[in-house]
């Protein structure tokens, strides 16, 4: 239920689209927010229903752990005249639709379509950029259908590696390759919460050690050849 204005002012409840403007979020805040959105979405999926309208403008957040998903007509396809929309209006109109919602030959929309939208939202909050951004609505739809975005970690290198995997599993273009529902995303978030994630500098350090070991090995082999020669 949409809170009244007085409640909104007191609890700082705001549309998530306002927080998107401040992204990337800290990893702790990103995890808390992603978990809250996923849990709210999982309640729909557990009942065998799906939304089809998931977007930051239709999500209210209090800045802590309270999420409200606002009801809106479930779009089976991009809205009328979406081609002429621009900027944030264009993203809110079509930027969170799954490929099968943009092209009905790609599959039957359902909970996996919500999962795609969830992945786009998480990508945006994690990296500060929309993965399929375009100047107009028709360009955004074209990007959703054909463009393979970078990982959020390539844009925001401080992000733990697990976020790349979560976004990828949500945003696969073939519908059958995504998480089946938000219920399947929750265990990955729980594991990430318990581990804290793998830092990229740790991965780089491990790689540097491998390279150093290879250099030492090659040097020893060269020395052995020289001594035997």
Buried (B, 14 or more C-beta within 10 A) or exposed (E): EEBEEEEBEEBEBBBBBEBBEEBBBEBEBBBBBBBBBBBBBBEBBEEEEBBBBBBBBBBBBBEEEEBBBBEEEEBEBBEEEBBEBBEBBBBBBBBBBBBBBBBEEBBEBBBBBBBBBBBBBBBBBBBBBBBBBBEBBBBBBBBBBEBEBEBBBEBBEEBBBBBBBBBBBBBBBEBEEBBBBBBBBBEBBEEBEEEEBEBBEEEEEEEEEEEEEEEEEEEEEEEEEEEEE
